[in-house]
Each structure stands twice: as structure tokens, then as C-alpha cells.
Amino acid sequence: MSIHEQVALARRTMTPTGLSIFGAAASAPMVVLAGGLVTTYATTRVTALPLTFLLVTAVVAVLMVGYTALARQVGHPAVYYGILAHGINRSWGVAAGLVALVAYTAIQTSLYGLFGATLAGQLGGTWWVWAGIAWAVVGALGVRAIALSTWVLGGVLTVSLLIVGLFVAAGLGTPAGGTVSWEGFDASGLAVGGIGGAVALCVAAFMGVDAPGSFVEEAVDRRSVSRATITAVLVLGGVYAAAAWAMGVAAGPHTIAARAADPSSGLPFTILEPAGHAWVGVAGVVLVFAIVTSMLAFHNVIARYVFAMAREGVLPTRLARTDSTTRISAPRRGSLTQTATAALVVAAFAVTGTDPVTVMFTWLSTLGALGLLCLLLAASIAALAAPPAVRGQRPGIWQWKVAPLLGMLGGSVVLVAMVGNVGSLLAAAPGSPYPLLLPAILTATATTGGIWAAHLRRTRPDIYAGIGHGTPKTHAVPDALHISI
């Protein structure tokens, strides 16, 4: 297949609801409840965690405004790659594409460690065997049409939100000391030493909510990408703040940190017991499925990045090759590439005997969260710098000026907090140089992208000129015909 051959993803297969499902499912509310909230309380001892979530929600929502405005206008499945190529220049686009692949892959593969360790703790066995089972399931679903993945993600997400709702009701219904405390929303609780780490972990809880942008080529309506993404951010922010509040109320705002740090406390499931012991068992099962569906959501995003960048010749073109030159229901070779990459990462951690949670999950998920926050900041810069041809007719000042500027300011503060606390997030010894590996990896990846773009400009100017511009026009590629008599 030549780089100029028109191959496109199936049109009008993702509804606004489907887009929202992918964003929320990638963020995985059950994983945040069972892991993120407990870890944040235990490591930071910040009692005002509900208020922290609300503030971080506002920052993330503003960051998403410029990102989704560009995603809608550019319409590229490899979103960061496409929007930075259009908004700034092609070298930035290639650098962003490689960083996105590294960040999304880091988050997706980190979940194999969490999944394997969770099932090994519940049912016994070796973590990497359970991780291998999840790998096979995700790989099988990843090569199928996106509608199947959407139904699976939607079902698990619905039950997850039900469990979180029951958790909030149970927590607020059985307050420590007999009265509901509002200390979680006290602004004075933000002026503590662990607030930087709390902010960083709250940001990590939202990673994956930008997933709808990668389905813009398949969306029923491009405008729905903005609504779906920002709605998912606001809903999840409210859910996380409520869950953090309920956990603090049930355990006591002054004892929640100690209980969260004690593995024998059984948080958060012990808080759910007043709703019925059966729900505790259901929550454990749903947690397992939520991890798998989060992996599946990230898998689909990565597959589309690989396909879209290969379609333009920036990655090997064989990764976008198909048996048909019309529309395809799934980027099969992009999916298989991601499946192979995940197998290599899991195998590397298994062979070296690395702890699947404290090292594999924690380090890789932190790397991914840091990378995606950098990309969101870059998207805000691209929105501010976007030429009139990209912004379209009658561009709104909020979408293209005010929100990106506010996002840059708020996002920069959050990025400084993440980098400054990366050592404590990884439980590294004070003064250890190892946490510096994470920003170094992202910097090296972006630099490699810039060098590769410069190489293409010198040796393959036709490919360089097409960077970010390879998405076929709506009617340039015919739809598959299904005729029945």
C-alpha cells in the first residue's frame, strides 16, 4: 500500500454516548475508588481530598477545551500528533505522536500488573499468568469492530458507577462519630505538605478521559467529541470528589490516612458493607472487569495512533495495510502491534521478578500520566497558536484564547506539582535519581520525534508534507456495501 492510498476507519459508528463511555471507562472509576483514593489518603495525608478533586477537575476541564476544539477541527485519530502538526508545526506533531504512544502504552501495560496482582491475591497463582489471560482477551476484542468494545465498556462502566454510588451512600450513611463531616471541603486543608502529591494523584485519576478524540474519524458528529470529553471530565470529577468525601466521612477525617495505610483495614470495601455483604463481593468482581475494560479502551486508542501515523508513512506503512482499500471496522495491524508490545513489556517485568504493583503499575502509570499532562499543555499551546484556517469560521474566543490560556496556567502548576513529587509518588528513597528517569524518557522520546521529522524533511519531503494531513475526506473512500435479498 502506498502512503497516498486512501484507507479510512468506518464512518458514523461512534455515537456521543459511545464516545463518553470510552473516556469514562479508560479512567476506570472502580480502579480509582479501590486504588487511587486509598493510596492518595495513605501517602499524602491530605484531608481536603474532595476539594482537591474539584479543583483538579476544573483544571482538567479547561485543558480539554483547546484539545477538543482542535480534535474536532482537525479530525485525526492520532489526536496529539494531528493537532500539534496543524497548530504548531510538523516536527511538534511527530514528537507529540511518539510521546502519546509511549504514554498510552505505559498506562495500558501498567494495568496488566495491577490485574495480575489483584487476581493472584484473590484466587492465588502467579500474577503474570493472570495478566496473560487478560492480554489474550484484550487482544481478541481489539481486532473486532469498535461497537463490540463499546458494549463491553458500557456494561462494566454502568455497574461500576452503581457500586460507587452505593459506596457513597453507605459512607455518608455511617459517619464516624455519628455526624457527617465537611472537613474534606475545608480550604485550610490544602495548606499542607502533601498537597503536591495529592494534586498529582488526582490528575492521574483522569488519565484516559481524552480518549474520545481518537474516534473522531468514526464519530457520528465531530462536535460531539467536545461534549463527550468535557462531560466525562465533569461527571468523573463529581464522582471522585463524592467518593473521597464518603471515604473520609466513614473512616473519620483525622484517622482516614492511618486506616488507608493499613492493608488489614480492607478499605474501601469495608465501608460498602452496610449496603450488604453481597455488594462487597460484586465490587471485587467488578473491579477486575473494570481493569480489563480500561486496558481495552487504551488498547483501541493506541491502535488508532499506530494506524493513523502509519497511514501517513511516519511509522512503517505496513502497519496500516489492509486487505481492502476502503473503510475498515478496526485498525487490525495497529491492534496487533499494541498486543505484541504489551506482551514484551509484561514478559520483561515477569522475567526480572519485578513487583507488579509497587514497581510495574506505579512507575508505568506515573510515566503515562506525566506524559499525557505534558501533551494536554502542548495542545493548549497549539490552540493559542492555531492559524485561522485551522480554527474555522467564527472561532469562539473562549475555545481558542481564554480557555487554552487558563489551561496553560493551571496545567503548568499541576505539572510542577507532579514533577516535584514524583519521588514520593514512586516511594523512592530521598535523593534517589531514579524518579528522574520518567521526565528523561519523555524528553528523549520527544527529541527522537523531532529528529525523525527532520530526517523525513530531508529524505522524504512528500511524507513530511503529509504529516497530520492524511485523514481522507468524508466521501473520498467508499463505504462497504452490504446487499441482502
N, C-alpha and C positions, 0 to 999 in steps of 0.2 A: 504494500500500500504506500503510495507516495504521500508526502506531507500535505499535498493540496487536495487529496481525496476527501470528499465530504461524508463524514460519518458522524452521526448525531445520536444523542440519547432520546428515548421515547418522549414524545410531546404530551403535555397535559395529563400526566399520570400522578402528580402530587398536588393534592388539594391544600388549602390553607390549614385545615386540621392536621393533615399528614405532615406538613412542614413543622407545625408546633410540636407534634408528637416526637419528631426526630430530635429537636432541640432539647426538649424536656427529658426525654429518655436517655440521651447522651449524658446529661448532667446527673441522672440517676438519684432521685430523691431518697430512695431507701438506703443507698450507699452513703449518702451524706448523713442521714439520720443515724445509721448504725456505726459509721466510722468517723466521718468528718466532725460531727458535733462533739462526740465523746473525746476525740483526740484534741480538738481545739480547747475545750474546757480543761482537759488534763494538762496540756503543755503550756498554755498561756495564762490560766487562772483569771481570765477576764470575765467578770460577772455581767458586764453590759454587752454580752454577745448578741442578743436580739437587736439592740440598737445598732451594733456594728454591722449586722447583716443588712439592715435597712439602708444605712449609709453606703455600703458597698453596692447594694442593688441600684441605687441612684447613679453611682459612677459607671457601673457596667451598662446600664440602660442608655446613658448618654453616649458612651463609647460606641454602642451599637447603632446609633443614629447615622453617623457618617459611613460606617461599614455597610449597613443595609441599603443606604441610598446609592452607594457605588455598586453594590452587588446587583441591585435592581437595574441600574442603567447599563452596566457592562454585560451582565448575563453570562458570566463564565463559571463553569463548575469548579475550577481551581480558583476559588474566590480571591484569596490574598494575592496570588500570582497575577490574576487578571486585573484587579482593581489598582494595584500598585504600578503595573505596566502602563495602564491608561492614565492614572492620576499623577504619577511622577515620571518614571521612565522605565524602559525595558529591563535594565540591569537590576533596578529595585524589584521588578516583578519576578525575575528568576530567583533572586536572593530570597524573596518572601515565599516563593513556591517551595524551595528546598527547606526553609525553616519550618513551614507549615507541615511538610511531610515528616520531618523529624519530630515536631511537637505532637502531632496527632498520633504518630506511631508510638511515641513514648507513653502517652496516656493509654492508648489501646492495649499495648503489651503489658503495661503495669497491672492492668486488671486481671491478667492471667495469674499473676502471683497472688492477688487477693482472692480470686475464685478458688484456686487450688488450695490455699491455706484454709479458707473457710470450710470447704467440704472435707478436707483432711481432718480438721478439728471436730467436725460433726460426725463423720462416718468412718474416720480412720483412713489409712493408706498414705501414699506418697503424694505430695502436692502437685508434682509435675504430671502425674498420671491423670488427675482430675483436670488439670489445665489442658492436657492433650485432648480430653473429651470435649471440653468447651471449644477448643481450637477447631476440632472437626465439625462441630455444629455451626459455628460462625462461618467457617469456610464454605460449608454446604449451602447455607442461606445466602451468603454473599454473592454467589453467582446466579441467583434467581432474580426474577423481576422484583423491583422495589416494592410493589404492592404487598407481597408476602411479608417482607421485613416490617412494613408499616403496620400490618395487622398484629404481628407478634409484639412489636414495641408498644402499640396502643393498648393491648390487653394487659401487659405487665405494668405499664405506667398507671393505668386506671386502678388496679389493685394496690399498687404502691401508694398512690395518693390516698386511697381509702385507709390503709394501715397508718399512714402519717396522721390523717385526720383523727383516727381513733386514739393514737398516741397523744395528740394534743388535748383531746377531751379527757383522757384518763389522767394526764399530768396536771391539768388545771383543776380537775375534779378531786384530786387527792393532794392538796398542797402541804408541804412540810410546815409544821407549826399551826396548821388549821386555817391559815389565811393566804390568799393569793398575793404574792409579792410582785411589785412593779419595778424592782431594782434593776432588772435587765434592761430597762429603758432609761435609766438614770445617766445623764450625760457625764456626771462626775466619774462614772466607772470607766470612761475612756482614757482618763489620765493616769494610766498605769503602765508598768514596764513591758507587759506582754502584748500591748495593743498592736504593735507592728506585726507580730506573728499571727495574731487573730485576724487582722486585715488580710494577710497573705492567704490564710487558710479559707477565709470566706470567699476570696476571689477564686481559689481553686475549686470551690463547690459549684461555680458557674461554668467551668470549662466544658465545652461541648455545646453550649446553648447557641453558638454561632453556626451550628450545623445546617440549618435551613438554607443558607446561602449557596451551598454546594449543589442544591437541587433546583436552582433557578431555571436551568435549561429544560427541566421536566415539570415545572410548575404550571398549574392551570392559569395562574395570573401572577406575573412577576411582582406586582405591587404587594401581593400577599406575603412576600419574603420579609418585608419590613414589619408588617403587623404581627406575623407569626413569631419572629425572633424577639421583638421587644415585649410582646405579650408573654412569651415564655419566661423572659427575664423577670418581669414584674410578678408573675404568678409564683415562680420558684422563690423569688426573694421573700414574698409574703409567707410562703410555706416554711422556708428555712427559719425565718425570724420567729414564727409561731412555735415551731418545734423546739428551737433553742430556748424560748421563753418557758414552754411547758416543762422542759427538762430541768431548767433552773428552779422553777416553782416546786416541782415534785421532790427534787433532791435537796432543796434549800440553797439559796444563792451563796451562802458562805461555806457550804460543805460540798457543793457540786464538783469542784475541782478535785478534792480528795477522793470522792466516790468515782469520778471518771477515771482517775489514775489507778484505781484498784480493779484489777481484772476480775476479782471474785464478786464484784458488785452486780454484774450482769446487765449493766446499762447498755442500751436503752430499754431492753426487753422487760426488765423488772417493773418499769413504770407502766408498761402496757398490761400487766396482769389484772388490774381491776376491770378491764374491759372483757376479761375472760381468758382462761389459760389456753383455750384453743387458738385464740388470736396470736398468742406468743409463738406457737408452732407454725401458724400460717406465715407470720412475719419472717421467721427464719427461712422458710421455703421461698418466699417472695424475694428476699434479699439475694438469694442465689440466682434466681431468674433475672433480677434487676442488673446484676453484674454482667450476665451474658448479653442482655439486650443493650447495655451501654457499650460493650465491646462491638456488638453488631452495628450500632449506629456509627461509631468511629470507623469501623471497617468500611462501611459504604462511603463515607466521606473520603477516606484515603484512596479508595479505588477510583473515585471520580477525579481526584487530583492527578493520579498517575495517568489515567486515560486522557484527560484534557491536555496535560503537558506533553504527553507522547504524541497526541494528535497534531501538535504544532512542531514536533521534531526536537523539542528541548530535552526530552527523555527519549530513549530508543523507540522508534516508530512502531516496532513490532508489538509493543505493549498496548497499542491502540488498534492493532489489526483485528479484523473480524472476518467471518465468512461471508458477510453481506456488506454492501456499501451503502445501505440505507440506515434506517434507525434501529438501534439496539435497545433491548429492555434492561440490560445490565452490562457494565464495563467489565466483561469477564476476565480479560488478562490483567487489568488493574486489580481486580479482586484476588486473582491467583498470586499476583506479586505480593500483595499485602499478607496473604496467608503464608507464603514462603518466608517473608521477613519475620512474622510473628513466631514461626517455628524456630528460626535461627536464634532469636532473642531468648525464647523460653529455654531452648536447649543449652544456650550459653550459661544461663543462670543455674540450670539444673546440674550441669556438669561441674561447675565450680562450687556447688554446695552452698550458694548464697541464700540467705533468709528471704523467703518470697514476699514478706510483708515489710519488715523494717528496712530492707535494702531495695529489693526489686520494685515493690509497689511505691514506697515512699520516694525513692530517688527518681524513678522514671516519671511518676505523676507530677512531681515538683518541676522537673525539667519541662514537661509538656505545658504546665500552667504558666511557667515563666515565659516560654516561647510564644504562647498564644496571646498573653498580655502585651508582649512587645509587638506582635502583629496587629493587634487592635489599635495600639498607639500609632503605628505606621499607617493604618487605614484612616485615622483621623487626620494625619498629615496629608495623605493623598486627597481626602475630601476637600481640605482647605486649598490645596494646590491644583485641583482638577480644572482643566480648561473648559470653556463654555460648551464645546462640542460634547464633552462627557456629561456635564450637568444637565443638559437637555433644555427644553423650553421652560421659561418661567421658573427657574430653580428657587426653592424656598431658602430664605436666609437662615432659618433655624437648622435645616438639614445640612447646609453646606458651609456655614460660617460659625454660628453661635454654638451649636452642639459639638462639632468637632473641636472647637477651641476649649470649651469646658471639659470635654473628654480628655484632651491632651493634658490639661492641668490636673484634673483628678486622677487620671491614669498614671501620670508621672509620679504623683505622691504614693500611689499604691505600688508602683514598680520599685521605688526606692525602699519602701517597707519590705517588699518581698526579698530584694537582693540583700538588704541589711539583716534580715532574719533567716536567710537561707540555711545558715549553720544550725540554728536551733530547730528549724523545721525538719532537718535531716538527722537530728540528735547527734551531731558531730561534736567532737571534743573541742573546747575553746582553743582558738588559734589554729585549728586544723585547716590545711589548704584545700582539702578535698571538695568542700562545697563550691569553691571557685571553678570547679570543672564544669558546672552547669552553665553559667554565663559564657565560659570559654567555648563550650561545644556550640552554643547558639551563634556566637560571634564567628567561629570558624566556619560554620555552615553558611551563614550569610556571605562571608568573604568568598567562599567557594562558589556560591551562586553568582556573585559579581564577576569573578574571574571567568567562569564558564560563559556568561553572557558576553564578555569582552572577546573571548575566543570565537564564539559564534559570529560576532560582528565582523571579525577579521576574515574568518574562513568560510562562513556560510551566511552571507548577508541576506539571502532570501528567507532563511529560517529566523534570523534576528528581526527582520522587518515584520514577521508574522507573530511575534511574541505577544500574547494577550489578545490576538485578533482572529483566532482560529475557530471560534464558535460559528457554525453555519447559520445562515439566515433561516427564518422560520420555515419558508417553503422551498429552500434550496435542496433539501433532502426529502424524498417522498416517504410517506408513512407506509408501513407494511399493510398489505391488503389481506383481509380475511373474508373470503366469499363462501357462503353456505347456501345450499339449495334445498 
